[in-house]
Amino acid sequence: MRIPALFLLPTLAACAFQESLPEKDFRGKVILPRAAVRQGIIGPDGRLNETDCADDPAACDGLVEDMRLIGPVYLGAFAGIDTESFPYPHPTMGPVITPNYPGNTFPYGGTTVGRFEYGCFETTSCRVVTGRFGDYDGVLDYFSDMLGDPVLDRDGAEVQSASVMQQTCFDYHRVTSDAEVGLVGALDFALNEETDEYEASFTMPHTVFVDGMRIWGWMDAPRITLAAGDVNGQFSSCDPTTGRQVNTYDQDFTQGRTHYNLLNFPSLYIYEGDWVSEGSAPVTGPDEEIVVRLDQLVTEAE
């Protein structure tokens, strides 16, 4: 059947239509100094180990360098950077309406490098981040050797076998591959031997482009402490009281999830020991490579 050309023209025109939407996908890399990947034990007084590692990092007493100590990285696009309201660089805020409560930053968009993932046992809730563990042995070792708080099964026994953890995850998620679990796999960050810094790529999808906007973010560092087991390895950006409910047999708990307003009110979740950015250079187009350096250690929160 021959279709008249009259009907083909609107079809071809529709295929070539440009929506000209303001939302764009932005890409770049996050850079962390090696100091951000080292953790010290927090003493009973609740203060960070202040050992100086400038001269010989390998000899630092009580400090460990391990990519598993890199917490979730939160990135957002903002109108500007405020260097006056907080002890660290912070996105520009809107009006402060409620006393003693920050103003809304009204981000244009955002993304993360790593997210919280349930580790298939209650003791892992709010303590595991994707893109940090290459295999299940790495997860178990992190809890037992680094946190001193091993993963426990429903009977309170230590989980020592990677295959047991893998099978538990397969059963819980009803899947047959590690990729479907999301707990282990390719690592987000890698050490750049030339710059002696850790780097990771990111994509910030469907973000409103405003000429001159700044990309800002922070890394939520895990709290490593032997003084309080209930917070050891926890993250301030994870809410342990919400998220998916686990109700099976004798198990009854909440998996936890990321707080929903992290980019709107970041100062509520930034604490001593976290690393923040001064903000990227002003963004002038969606095709430029964006670099966000998280090189500002938070030594004093609000």
RADA-V909373 format. One record per backbone hydrogen bond with DSSP energy under -1.0 kcal/mol. CO is the residue of the C=O (numbers start at 1). NH is the residue of the N-H. If there is no record, write none. Layout:
co=CO nh=NH
co=CO nh=NH
This chain:
co=4 nh=7
co=5 nh=9
co=8 nh=12
co=9 nh=13
co=10 nh=14
co=11 nh=15
co=12 nh=16
co=14 nh=17
co=22 nh=209
co=24 nh=207
co=26 nh=204
co=27 nh=290
co=28 nh=202
co=29 nh=292
co=30 nh=200
co=31 nh=294
co=32 nh=198
co=33 nh=36
co=34 nh=37
co=35 nh=38
co=37 nh=66
co=39 nh=64
co=43 nh=46
co=47 nh=43
co=56 nh=59
co=57 nh=60
co=60 nh=63
co=64 nh=39
co=66 nh=69
co=67 nh=70
co=72 nh=220
co=73 nh=113
co=74 nh=218
co=75 nh=111
co=76 nh=216
co=77 nh=108
co=78 nh=214
co=80 nh=92
co=82 nh=90
co=90 nh=82
co=98 nh=101
co=104 nh=94
co=108 nh=208
co=109 nh=77
co=111 nh=75
co=113 nh=73
co=115 nh=130
co=121 nh=124
co=122 nh=125
co=124 nh=127
co=128 nh=117
co=131 nh=188
co=133 nh=185
co=135 nh=139
co=136 nh=140
co=137 nh=141
co=138 nh=142
co=139 nh=143
co=140 nh=144
co=141 nh=145
co=141 nh=146
co=142 nh=147
co=143 nh=149
co=151 nh=159
co=153 nh=156
co=157 nh=153
co=161 nh=165
co=162 nh=166
co=163 nh=167
co=164 nh=168
co=165 nh=169
co=166 nh=170
co=167 nh=171
co=168 nh=172
co=169 nh=173
co=170 nh=174
co=170 nh=175
co=178 nh=182
co=190 nh=199
co=192 nh=196
co=197 nh=192
co=198 nh=32
co=199 nh=190
co=200 nh=30
co=202 nh=28
co=204 nh=26
co=207 nh=24
co=210 nh=213
co=213 nh=283
co=214 nh=78
co=215 nh=280
co=216 nh=76
co=217 nh=277
co=218 nh=74
co=219 nh=221
co=219 nh=275
co=223 nh=233
co=224 nh=42
co=228 nh=231
co=231 nh=234
co=234 nh=223
co=235 nh=238
co=237 nh=259
co=239 nh=242
co=239 nh=257
co=242 nh=256
co=244 nh=255
co=246 nh=253
co=248 nh=251
co=251 nh=248
co=253 nh=246
co=257 nh=239
co=261 nh=265
co=264 nh=105
co=265 nh=268
co=266 nh=269
co=271 nh=274
co=274 nh=298
co=275 nh=219
co=276 nh=296
co=283 nh=212
co=290 nh=29
co=292 nh=31
co=293 nh=295
co=296 nh=276
co=298 nh=273
